[in-house]
């Protein structure tokens, strides 16, 4: 009687999956901020500087 989950007022662990709600899937494309992000990234001075700085940090860590 002690090993019987129903006698203790508990739901057996196996059936818990039946009551779980399916998790929603969020699949969407991120909108672009500027029409041509790649050329903006390659031509903008700030991005160039940040890119160089991150490359230097990466090389130093290796």
BELLINFEN-V492681 format. One record per helix or strand of 2 or more residues. SS is the DSSP state (2 for helix, 1 for strand). FROM is the first residue (numbers start at 1). LEN is the number of residues. If there is no record, write none. Layout:
ss,from,len
SS,FROM,LEN
SS,FROM,LEN
This chain:
ss,from,len
2,13,7
2,37,7
2,45,17
